[in-house]
């Protein structure tokens, strides 16, 4: 039996995007295929998708050579629709009825694994930070965000968009904005443009304690980004920490490189252990 069209399936189930869940459905099969292509050769790969909704991107993933697709969906209205899709791909599509924020996504499927997803806008950033903490588990992350968020992830030092998210992401992965998508590609159209950021984790990843130290350092530094570092970092050692790192205490957070933040995190962790 052939698969009904996505439009017919949505109409049959009366599924509409819910603002409270940050949903904007991506229905254009051409754009969905382009997003899947950002994952490279998916042969033998496990792919986790977050927030599949009606399954437009899911269909594109299933048309790829990916060995397995785990679609994580919290919206119970979409479950029957995804179950119907799974009937056509019984050995490859697995519908996971859970909240992605409470889920260890890496535990769903064997490596090599990737995440390819049109993320719900209201939880996209906390999801990304959670995945960065386990970056060693992922071969690649191809994630759609609001354009502004994607640009913040990939921002360079000394720019207005450079901040905590850029430091955490680029410390753990190489990051690039790979595809920009206009509002009209979605249903309903969001008020802003979107973009897919591709993150390829580095071969070596920080231990959990060092990641937590980096979170503390960047939270302090960018929490008061207009202040000099000797003031913004006062709660975690201020001038003494900066002196040990060889960083001018009159500089501001946005001027520091990722490597300089990494040095501060290492020193902060060492101090907490001494």
SERO-4910 file (N, C-alpha, C, O; in steps of 0.05 Angstrom, whole numbers):
BEGIN
 pado doro    nc1    nc2    nc3   cac1   cac2   cac3    cc1    cc2    cc3    oc1    oc2    oc3
  Unk    A     17    -24      0      0      0      0     18     25      0     36     27     16
  Unk    A     12     44    -18     28     68    -20     22     87      3      1     86     15
  Unk    A     42    104      9     40    123     30     23    146     21     28    158      0
  Unk    A      2    154     36    -14    178     29      3    203     30     24    204     44
  Unk    A     -5    224     16     11    249     16     10    261     43     -8    256     60
  Unk    A     31    277     49     33    290     75      9    308     80     -2    309    102
  Unk    A      1    323     59    -22    340     62    -48    325     69    -63    333     86
  Unk    A    -52    302     55    -76    286     60    -75    275     89    -96    273    102
  Unk    A    -51    267     97    -49    255    124    -55    276    145    -68    270    165
  Unk    A    -45    300    142    -49    321    161    -79    328    163    -90    331    184
  Unk    A    -92    329    140   -121    335    139   -137    313    152   -157    318    166
  Unk    A   -129    288    147   -144    265    158   -143    265    188   -162    257    202
  Unk    A   -120    274    199   -117    274    229   -123    301    241   -123    303    266
  Unk    A   -129    321    225   -135    347    236   -113    359    253   -118    372    273
  Unk    A    -88    355    245    -65    363    261    -57    392    253    -51    398    230
  Unk    A    -57    410    273    -48    437    268    -26    443    288    -25    432    310
  Unk    A     -8    461    280     15    468    297      6    482    323    -12    500    322
  Unk    A     18    475    345     11    486    371     32    507    379     55    500    382
  Unk    A     23    531    384     41    552    392     55    546    419     78    551    423
  Unk    A     39    534    437     50    527    464     73    507    463     89    506    481
  Unk    A     75    492    441     96    472    438    118    483    419    137    468    412
  Unk    A    116    508    411    136    520    393    137    507    366    158    506    353
  Unk    A    114    497    356    113    482    332    110    500    307     93    518    306
  Unk    A    126    494    287    123    505    260    129    482    241    153    475    238
  Unk    A    109    471    229    113    446    213    127    453    186    120    472    172
  Unk    A    147    437    180    162    440    155    151    419    135    155    395    140
  Unk    A    138    428    114    123    409     97    136    407     69    129    388     54
  Unk    A    153    425     62    165    425     35    184    402     32    205    402     45
  Unk    A    178    382     15    195    358     13    223    365      2    243    352      9
  Unk    A    225    386    -15    251    393    -25    270    404     -4    293    397     -2
  Unk    A    259    421     14    275    432     36    281    410     56    304    409     66
  Unk    A    262    392     61    268    370     79    291    353     69    308    344     84
  Unk    A    291    348     43    313    332     31    339    346     34    360    333     38
  Unk    A    339    372     30    364    388     33    375    386     62    399    384     66
  Unk    A    357    387     81    366    385    109    378    358    114    399    356    127
  Unk    A    365    337    105    376    310    108    403    307     95    421    293    106
  Unk    A    407    320     73    433    318     59    456    330     75    479    323     70
  Unk    A    449    348     93    470    361    110    483    340    129    505    345    140
  Unk    A    470    318    133    481    297    150    502    280    136    515    263    148
  Unk    A    507    286    110    526    270     95    515    243     88    491    239     86
  Unk    A    533    224     83    525    196     77    514    183    102    529    178    121
  Unk    A    488    178    103    476    166    127    475    136    127    462    124    144
  Unk    A    488    124    108    489     94    107    498     83    133    520     90    143
  Unk    A    482     65    145    489     52    170    487     69    194    493     61    216
  Unk    A    477     94    191    475    112    214    448    110    228    428    104    215
  Unk    A    448    115    254    423    119    269    418    149    270    436    164    276
  Unk    A    393    157    265    386    185    266    364    189    286    343    176    285
  Unk    A    368    209    304    347    217    323    335    243    312    350    262    306
  Unk    A    309    244    311    294    268    303    277    277    327    264    261    339
  Unk    A    278    303    333    263    314    355    240    330    344    243    347    326
  Unk    A    216    326    354    192    341    345    185    337    316    183    356    301
  Unk    A    180    312    308    174    307    280    147    318    271    143    323    247
  Unk    A    128    322    290    102    332    282     89    314    262     86    290    266
  Unk    A     80    325    239     67    309    218     85    291    203     76    273    188
  Unk    A    112    294    206    130    275    194    142    283    167    151    265    152
  Unk    A    142    308    160    154    317    135    183    310    133    192    298    114
  Unk    A    198    319    154    227    313    154    232    283    159    251    272    149
  Unk    A    214    270    174    216    242    179    215    226    153    230    207    149
  Unk    A    197    233    136    195    220    110    221    223     94    230    204     82
  Unk    A    233    247     94    258    251     80    280    234     92    297    223     78
  Unk    A    280    231    119    301    214    132    297    185    124    317    171    119
  Unk    A    272    176    122    267    149    114    273    143     85    277    120     77
  Unk    A    274    164     69    281    161     41    312    160     37    322    154     16
  Unk    A    326    167     59    355    166     58    364    138     65    348    121     72
  Unk    A    391    132     63    400    105     71    405    101    101    418     82    109
  Unk    A    394    119    118    397    116    147    386     89    155    365     80    146
  Unk    A    401     76    173    393     49    182    369     49    201    353     30    202
  Unk    A    367     71    216    346     73    237    339    102    242    357    119    242
  Unk    A    314    108    247    305    134    254    288    133    279    268    118    280
  Unk    A    296    147    300    281    149    324    268    177    325    282    197    327
  Unk    A    242    178    323    227    203    323    215    209    351    197    194    360
  Unk    A    226    229    364    218    235    391    196    257    391    201    279    382
  Unk    A    172    250    400    149    268    398    134    268    424    125    247    434
  Unk    A    130    292    436    115    295    461     85    300    456     69    295    473
  Unk    A     79    309    432     51    316    425     35    291    417     39    280    395
  Unk    A     18    283    435      3    258    430    -15    259    406    -23    239    395
  Unk    A    -22    284    397    -39    286    373    -25    276    348    -38    267    329
  Unk    A      2    277    348     18    268    325     24    238    326     32    227    305
  Unk    A     19    225    348     27    197    351     13    179    330     26    162    318
  Unk    A    -13    181    327    -26    163    307    -15    167    279    -12    147    264
  Unk    A    -10    191    272      1    197    246     28    185    242     34    173    221
  Unk    A     45    187    263     72    176    261     71    145    262     88    132    249
  Unk    A     52    134    277     49    105    277     41     94    250     51     73    242
  Unk    A     25    109    235     18    101    208     43    101    190     47     83    173
  Unk    A     60    121    194     85    122    178    103     99    186    116     87    168
  Unk    A    103     92    212    120     70    221    111     43    209    128     25    206
  Unk    A     86     41    203     76     16    191     88     11    163     91    -11    154
  Unk    A     95     33    150    107     31    123    138     25    126    150     16    106
  Unk    A    149     31    149    178     27    154    181     13    181    194     24    199
  Unk    A    171    -11    184    169    -24    210    196    -30    223    198    -31    248
  Unk    A    217    -33    207    243    -40    219    261    -16    222    283    -18    233
  Unk    A    252      8    212    270     31    211    260     54    228    276     69    240
  Unk    A    234     59    229    223     81    244    213     73    271    197     54    273
  Unk    A    222     86    292    214     80    319    203    106    331    217    126    333
  Unk    A    178    106    339    165    130    351    170    130    381    162    111    394
  Unk    A    183    151    391    189    153    419    171    174    432    173    198    426
  Unk    A    153    165    449    132    183    460    143    194    487    134    186    508
  Unk    A    161    213    485    174    224    509    180    254    505    179    264    482
  Unk    A    186    267    527    195    295    527    225    295    521    240    283    537
  Unk    A    233    307    500    262    306    492    280    319    514    303    312    516
  Unk    A    269    338    529    285    351    550    291    332    573    310    336    588
  Unk    A    275    311    575    279    292    597    291    265    588    292    245    602
  Unk    A    301    265    563    309    240    550    339    240    544    350    260    535
  Unk    A    352    218    550    379    214    541    378    204    512    376    180    507
  Unk    A    379    223    494    375    216    466    396    196    455    390    180    438
  Unk    A    420    197    466    441    179    456    436    150    463    447    132    451
  Unk    A    418    146    483    412    118    491    392    104    473    387     81    476
  Unk    A    381    119    454    359    108    438    370     89    417    356     69    410
  Unk    A    394     94    406    402     78    383    433     75    384    447     90    396
  Unk    A    443     54    370    471     49    369    486     70    352    475     83    335
  Unk    A    512     73    358    530     90    342    537     75    316    535     51    315
  Unk    A    545     90    295    547    120    294    519    132    292    501    122    278
  Unk    A    515    154    307    489    166    308    491    196    304    511    209    310
  Unk    A    469    207    294    467    236    289    440    246    299    421    230    304
  Unk    A    437    272    302    411    284    306    406    302    282    423    319    275
  Unk    A    383    299    270    374    316    248    346    325    255    328    308    257
  Unk    A    342    351    260    316    358    270    309    387    265    326    405    264
  Unk    A    283    392    261    271    419    261    262    423    290    240    414    297
  Unk    A    278    436    306    272    437    335    249    455    342    246    476    330
  Unk    A    233    447    361    213    466    372    228    491    383    246    488    399
  Unk    A    220    514    374    235    538    380    237    544    410    257    555    419
  Unk    A    216    537    426    216    545    454    235    527    471    239    534    495
  Unk    A    245    506    461    263    489    477    289    483    462    305    466    471
  Unk    A    294    497    440    317    490    423    344    494    437    362    477    436
  Unk    A    347    517    452    373    522    464    379    503    487    401    492    488
  Unk    A    361    498    506    367    478    527    372    450    516    388    435    526
  Unk    A    358    443    494    364    417    481    393    416    471    407    396    475
  Unk    A    401    437    458    428    438    447    449    436    469    468    420    467
  Unk    A    446    451    490    465    450    512    467    421    524    489    412    530
  Unk    A    444    408    526    444    381    536    459    362    518    474    344    527
  Unk    A    456    365    492    471    348    473    501    355    472    517    337    467
  Unk    A    508    380    477    536    387    478    550    373    501    574    366    499
  Unk    A    535    368    522    547    354    546    554    326    539    570    313    552
  Unk    A    541    314    518    547    287    510    556    286    481    551    267    466
  Unk    A    571    307    473    579    310    445    594    287    434    593    281    410
  Unk    A    609    273    451    624    250    443    606    227    432    616    210    418
  Unk    A    581    228    439    562    208    430    552    212    402    540    194    390
  Unk    A    557    236    391    545    243    365    565    247    344    587    259    348
  Unk    A    559    237    320    576    241    297    572    269    285    591    282    276
  Unk    A    547    278    286    540    305    274    512    313    284    495    296    289
  Unk    A    508    339    287    482    350    294    474    370    272    489    389    268
  Unk    A    452    365    259    442    384    239    415    393    249    395    379    248
  Unk    A    415    418    259    392    427    276    381    454    266    396    473    261
  Unk    A    354    455    262    342    480    254    334    496    278    321    487    297
  Unk    A    342    522    277    336    541    298    324    566    285    323    568    260
  Unk    A    314    584    301    310    611    291    337    621    281    358    615    293
  Unk    A    337    637    259    362    646    247    380    660    268    404    656    268
  Unk    A    368    676    285    384    690    305    399    671    323    422    676    331
  Unk    A    386    649    331    399    630    349    421    615    334    443    611    345
  Unk    A    417    607    309    437    594    293    462    612    290    484    603    291
  Unk    A    457    638    286    479    657    283    494    661    310    518    664    310
  Unk    A    480    659    332    493    661    358    511    637    363    532    639    375
  Unk    A    502    614    355    518    589    358    544    591    344    565    582    353
  Unk    A    544    603    320    567    604    303    582    630    303    601    634    288
  Unk    A    575    648    321    586    675    322    616    675    329    626    658    344
  Unk    A    630    695    318    659    698    324    662    718    347    644    735    352
  Unk    A    685    717    362    690    736    383    689    765    373    694    770    349
  Unk    A    683    783    391    682    811    384    660    819    365    662    839    351
  Unk    A    639    803    365    615    810    350    591    811    369    592    801    391
  Unk    A    570    825    361    547    829    379    532    803    386    519    802    406
  Unk    A    535    783    368    520    758    373    537    737    388    527    715    395
  Unk    A    562    743    393    580    725    407    573    724    437    572    745    449
  Unk    A    569    701    447    561    699    475    566    671    486    581    655    475
  Unk    A    552    665    507    555    639    521    550    615    503    565    596    504
  Unk    A    529    617    487    522    594    470    543    589    449    550    566    444
  Unk    A    555    610    438    577    607    419    601    593    431    613    575    420
  Unk    A    608    601    456    631    590    469    627    560    475    644    544    469
  Unk    A    604    553    486    598    525    493    598    508    467    610    486    467
  Unk    A    585    518    446    582    502    422    609    499    408    616    476    400
  Unk    A    624    521    405    649    519    390    671    506    406    691    497    394
  Unk    A    669    505    432    687    490    449    685    460    444    705    446    445
  Unk    A    660    452    438    655    423    435    654    414    406    656    390    400
  Unk    A    650    433    387    645    425    359    653    447    340    655    470    347
  Unk    A    658    439    315    660    459    293    631    465    285    615    447    282
  Unk    A    626    491    281    598    500    277    596    517    252    613    533    246
  Unk    A    574    513    237    570    529    213    540    532    208    524    514    214
  Unk    A    532    555    197    504    558    188    503    548    159    515    560    141
  Unk    A    489    526    155    491    512    129    468    518    111    470    515     86
  Unk    A    445    527    122    421    531    105    402    551    118    395    548    142
  Unk    A    394    571    103    375    591    113    348    585    100    347    580     76
  Unk    A    327    588    116    300    580    107    280    602    113    279    611    136
  Unk    A    265    611     93    246    633     97    221    624    112    215    600    113
  Unk    A    207    643    125    183    636    140    162    621    124    148    604    135
  Unk    A    160    627     98    139    615     82    141    585     78    123    573     68
  Unk    A    164    574     85    168    545     82    154    529    104    152    505    102
  Unk    A    144    543    124    132    530    147    102    535    149     91    553    137
  Unk    A     88    517    163     60    521    169     56    518    199     61    496    210
  Unk    A     47    539    213     44    566    203     71    580    200     90    571    212
  Unk    A     73    601    183     99    615    180    107    628    206     91    643    218
  Unk    A    131    624    216    140    639    239    145    668    232    145    675    208
  Unk    A    149    685    252    153    713    247    182    719    239    189    742    231
  Unk    A    199    699    241    228    703    235    238    682    216    225    661    211
  Unk    A    261    687    204    274    668    187    286    646    204    290    649    228
  Unk    A    291    623    192    303    600    206    329    592    192    334    601    170
  Unk    A    344    575    205    369    566    193    377    540    206    371    534    229
  Unk    A    391    524    190    402    498    200    431    502    207    447    510    190
  Unk    A    438    497    232    466    498    241    476    469    241    463    451    252
  Unk    A    500    465    230    512    438    231    535    439    250    553    456    248
  Unk    A    535    421    270    556    419    290    569    391    287    556    371    288
  Unk    A    595    391    284    611    366    282    629    365    307    649    380    308
  Unk    A    622    348    326    638    347    351    667    342    347    675    326    329
  Unk    A    683    354    363    712    350    363    719    321    373    703    309    387
  Unk    A    742    312    365    749    284    372    753    282    403    746    261    414
  Unk    A    762    303    416    766    302    445    745    321    457    742    344    448
  Unk    A    732    311    478    711    326    492    718    330    521    732    313    533
  Unk    A    709    353    533    715    358    562    700    338    580    678    329    574
  Unk    A    713    332    602    700    316    622    676    331    634    676    356    633
  Unk    A    656    317    646    632    331    656    639    353    676    626    374    675
  Unk    A    658    349    693    665    370    713    676    395    700    670    417    708
  Unk    A    691    391    678    702    414    664    680    429    649    680    453    647
  Unk    A    661    414    638    638    426    624    622    444    644    614    466    637
  Unk    A    618    433    668    604    449    688    619    474    696    607    495    700
  Unk    A    646    472    697    662    495    703    660    516    681    658    540    686
  Unk    A    659    507    656    656    525    633    628    539    634    626    563    628
  Unk    A    608    524    642    581    536    645    582    558    666    570    579    662
  Unk    A    595    554    688    597    574    709    612    599    700    604    621    705
  Unk    A    635    594    687    651    616    678    637    633    657    636    658    659
  Unk    A    625    620    637    611    635    616    585    649    627    579    671    618
  Unk    A    572    636    646    548    648    657    555    674    672    541    694    669
  Unk    A    577    674    687    586    697    701    596    719    682    589    742    685
  Unk    A    612    711    662    624    730    644    603    744    627    604    769    624
  Unk    A    584    729    616    565    741    598    540    751    612    523    765    601
  Unk    A    537    743    638    514    753    653    516    783    657    496    796    661
  Unk    A    540    794    657    545    822    659    565    830    637    586    840    643
  Unk    A    557    826    612    576    828    590    587    856    586    608    859    573
  Unk    A    573    876    595    583    904    591    605    911    612    618    932    609
  Unk    A    607    895    632    627    901    653    654    889    645    656    870    630
  Unk    A    676    900    657    702    888    654    702    861    668    687    856    687
  Unk    A    719    843    658    719    816    669    726    815    699    716    797    713
  Unk    A    742    833    708    749    833    736    725    837    754    724    828    777
  Unk    A    704    850    743    679    854    757    660    831    752    648    820    771
  Unk    A    656    823    727    637    802    721    645    775    732    628    759    739
  Unk    A    671    770    735    680    745    745    687    746    775    700    727    786
  Unk    A    680    767    788    687    770    816    678    747    834    692    739    852
  Unk    A    654    736    827    643    714    844    659    688    841    655    670    858
  Unk    A    676    685    821    691    661    818    721    665    818    736    648    808
  Unk    A    730    687    828    759    691    831    769    716    818    791    725    824
  Unk    A    754    728    800    760    754    788    789    758    779    799    742    763
  Unk    A    802    778    789    828    786    780    849    764    784    867    761    768
  Unk    A    847    749    806    867    728    811    865    707    790    885    697    780
  Unk    A    841    699    783    837    678    762    847    688    735    860    674    721
  Unk    A    840    713    729    849    725    703    879    728    702    891    723    681
  Unk    A    891    735    725    920    738    726    934    712    721    954    710    706
  Unk    A    923    691    733    935    664    729    932    655    700    949    640    689
  Unk    A    910    664    686    906    656    658    920    675    639    921    669    615
  Unk    A    932    696    649    946    715    632    927    732    615    934    740    593
  Unk    A    904    738    627    883    754    612    880    781    626    876    782    650
  Unk    A    881    802    610    878    829    620    850    832    634    830    828    621
  Unk    A    850    839    659    824    840    674    806    863    665    782    863    672
  Unk    A    816    882    648    799    903    638    784    896    612    768    911    602
  Unk    A    790    872    602    776    863    578    747    856    585    740    852    608
  Unk    A    730    854    564    702    846    567    698    818    555    714    809    539
  Unk    A    677    805    564    673    776    557    673    772    527    685    752    517
  Unk    A    661    789    511    658    784    482    684    785    467    686    778    444
  Unk    A    706    795    481    732    797    467    749    771    471    769    768    457
  Unk    A    740    754    489    756    730    494    751    708    473    728    704    464
  Unk    A    772    694    465    769    671    447    758    647    463    758    647    487
  Unk    A    749    627    448    740    602    461    763    589    476    759    579    498
  Unk    A    787    591    465    811    579    479    816    593    505    824    580    525
  Unk    A    812    620    506    816    634    531    795    627    552    801    624    576
  Unk    A    771    623    543    750    614    561    756    586    571    752    580    595
  Unk    A    767    569    554    774    542    562    796    543    584    795    527    603
  Unk    A    815    561    581    836    564    601    824    573    628    832    562    649
  Unk    A    805    591    627    792    600    652    777    578    665    777    575    689
  Unk    A    763    562    649    747    539    660    766    519    673    760    508    694
  Unk    A    788    513    660    808    494    671    819    504    698    821    488    717
  Unk    A    825    529    699    836    541    724    815    542    746    820    536    769
  Unk    A    790    548    738    768    549    758    763    522    769    758    519    793
  Unk    A    764    501    752    760    474    761    783    465    780    778    453    801
  Unk    A    807    472    772    831    465    789    829    477    816    835    465    837
  Unk    A    820    502    817    817    516    843    795    503    860    798    501    885
  Unk    A    773    495    847    752    483    863    760    456    874    748    446    893
  Unk    A    779    443    861    788    417    870    811    418    891    817    399    904
  Unk    A    823    442    894    846    444    912    838    449    940    854    452    958
***
